[in-house]
Amino acid sequence: MHGPTIEAVEGDRVRFYVTNKLPEGTTVHWHGVIVPSGMDGVGGLSQKAIEPGETYMYEFTLRQHGTLMYHSHHDEMTQMQLGAMGMFIIHPRSRRPIHRTATTPFS
């Protein structure tokens, strides 16, 4: 089972408090989300690991829209199998119509 799906709107300022209830360090990487370096969740590079029992605050403004994900970036294969991952849906601020032209080999 994975973590909750997060939904927000492009341009929103979001704040996440992550309390580590694991027996080892962890971080959260916002996969594909444009964030400041200190919010990227790469332990040992852009932040130190969140130790067991500690809380870390991630805060940033959403600069794009799309269907993205978040996941652990510390012993990620084990922690992701335990559910330290989920979907992050960022809805577009404006609902501009999308125009598409379909081409097929039969046209």
N, C-alpha and C positions, 0 to 999 in steps of 0.2 A: 504494500500500500504506500502510495506517495503522499507528500504533504498537500496542503490545501492549494487550490487554484486561486491565484491572486488576480483581481481585475481592477484596472484603473484607467484613467483617460490621459492621453497625450497632453503634456503641459502641467499635469498635477505634480505637486511636491509630495513625495511619499516618505514615510518614516517607519522603519521596522526595528523592533526590539527583539533581538535573538538571544535567548537564554539557553546556554549549553547544558543539556541534561544527560549528555553522553559521558562515559568514563574516560574520554580522551579529548584533545583539542579538536576544534572544528572551525570552519568559516563558511560563509555563503557567497557563492559566485553567481552574479546575475547574468546568465549566459546570453550574450548578444545584446544586452541592454547598454546603452551609452551612459556611463557613470564616471564621476571623478575617480582618479586613481585610488584614493584612500577608501573608496566604497566598493572596489572591484572584488574583494573577498579572496585574493590570492595570498594565502598564509605565507609569511616569510618574505614577501615581496611588497605588497601594498598594505598589508596589515599583519599584526601578530595574531596567532591563533586565539580563538575564544576558548579559554580553559574551562574545565568542568565547573559548573556553578556560576560562571561569569556571564554577564549580559553585555552585548555590544549593540550599538545603535547604528543602523545604516540609514542614511537620509540623502535623497537626491531628487532632482526634477526629471520627469520623463520627457525625453527629447524626440522620441519616435513612437510609432505605433506598430503593432504586429503581435504575433503569437510567439512567445519566447519561453524561456524556462529559467529556473533557479536550481542550484544544486550545491551540495557540499564540495568544498575544494580542499579538503584535508582527509587523507585516506579515503578518497572519493568512491572507489569501487565498493568498499565495505559499507560506508555510510549511505551511499545512494541505494544499495540493496536493502538497507534498513529503513528507507523512506525519506532520506534527507534530500528530496528533490520535488519539484512540482512545476506546474505551468504558470506562466505570467502573461496574461492577456492585457495588452495596452490598446484600448480602443482609440480610434482617431478623434481628434477634437471636433473637426467639422465632418459632416456627412456628404462630402463632394461625391457626385455620381462618378462611377468608374466606367469608362468607355473601352470596350474591347472589340477587336475585330478578329473573328475566328477564320482561320484558313485550314482547309483540309486538302488532301491530295485529290479529292473528288470534285473540287470546285473549278 
